[in-house]
Structures are given as C-alpha cells and as structure tokens.
Amino acid sequence: MSRRDFLVKGVQLAAGGLVATTVVGKVWPAGTTLAQGKEAPRDWTRVWEEHEWAFVVDTRRCIGCGRCVVACKKENGVPLEAEVTRTWVEQYAVMADGRTEVISPHGGQDGFAETKVTGEMSKAFFVPKLCNQCEKPPCVKVCPVAATYQTGDGVVLVDRERCIGCRYCIQACPYGARFLHPELHVADKCTWCYHRITKGLLPACVQTCPTGARQFGDLKAPDSAVKKILEEQPSNVLKPAMGTEPQVYYLALDRVVI
C-alpha cells in the first residue's frame, strides 16, 4: 500500500494523530523539530517575526497582457497548457443596463481578444487575482492531515508530501484560488513565490509585470514601498464580509468586484 493510499484510508485517524503542531496560531509541518514540540531555532523565529508581507494590485495599471500568468506557471511548475493556474486575470465588462460580464480565457495567460458583448458597455477593466494569504485562512482549518499550513510570517503553503488530494481546502477557499495539480494530484495554490521572497527576491508575477500593476513588499521594512502605498491610497480587499482578512490589497477596485 502506498503512503498516500494509507493516508486516504486513515484520514480520520490522521486528523487526530498526524496533525502538525500549532504554536501561537501558526502551524508547523509535521516531521519538523517544531512539530515535534522542540524549541524553534532562534534565528528562524526572528526571521519570521521581522517580516509582514503584503501584496498590492493596482487595477488601473493592469493591461491584461497575461505575462504574469505565464511567469507564474513557469516558476512554479504548473503546465502552460493546463487550464488551472496559481494566478489569473479576469476581464470585467460593465453594461449600461447594470449587467456585468466576466471572462478569463485560459486564466488570461494568452491575453484578451477584442471583447464581444451584447448591448451597450459602459466600462471594462482587468483584475488580477491570486491567493489572498488570509490572516484567518479557512483552508487551513479544513485540511484533515495538516498538509495546508500557515508559516510564522503569514504565508499559507501546502506540504505536498502530506496532501492526500481530498479537495477539502479547494472547496473551502472563498476566492477560488486553489486547484488540484494536474500532474502531482495534490492541492496547489499561489504562495507569493515563498521560495523567492525568503531570499529577498520578488514573486515571479511582480517581477515580470510591465506596468507595475502588481507590487509586493514587507510592511515592516523602513523603506517599504507597499506600506507607503497603503498609507497614502485607499484600498479594498476581496469579499471582506467573509472575515478571512486577506493580505492582498486592491487599489481603485470597482465595487462590482468586491
């Protein structure tokens, strides 16, 4: 019997016996020294405490080119031909009669052809979307084997070795930001390129955006550009009524999106 089959058959036991350790509201991956109840390495804890990541999207700047989607897929091992993607771009067309049409062909990775709508269109715009790295992530709560967890600096990740592909987290996400990886058959999502930001690099989508529609940074950094933006400009989050406390902030977000 494979490890995954064993976990699937024992999911109820796993929920009680294999769940990773929770420390101060954060979840440590099972098997680590932290999950085993040992004291966290002081330098690693300090690294986490020194950061407060935030993502800013300026909808006025997005041109729907799709470069961010392609860069994300290449960086994070999601097949280009797959319909699923960690980040995507939606085009909104608001009609004069009040209707709103939303399209996102192939996640927007190939850009957008000329929009064909029925009736008079009052305005149209693009909205990039990705995992909101919620402060109160519902996906973490529903995972029966603690494969989905929140790091000490607030980023929600997936432990592929633990994930059993039950899709509970996919269903729990109110933003549609999760999917089953077409090749690995485990839950996948945007991680803000955690492997990059912990090395001082930008997420792939931010680095490749030609218009600066995507901004990323550390709110605790003294020269933080995103902190300055959020202090000087009004912003919104998606579905605030859900109470998940998203860490992706939108500038000039039309109310039809919220």
Secondary structure, DSSP 8 states (H G I E B T S, - for coil): --HHHHHHHTHHHHHHHT---EETTEE--TTSTTTTT----HHHHHHHHT--EEEEEETTT-----HHHHHHHHHHT--TT-S--SSEEEEEEEETTS-EEEE-GGGGTT-------SS-EEEEEEEEE-----SS-HHHHH-TTS-EEE-TTS-EEE-TTT-----HHHHH-TT--EEE-TTT-SEEE--SSHHHHTTT---HHHHH-SS--EEEEETTSTT-HHHHHHHHS-EE-S-GGG----SEEEES--TTT-
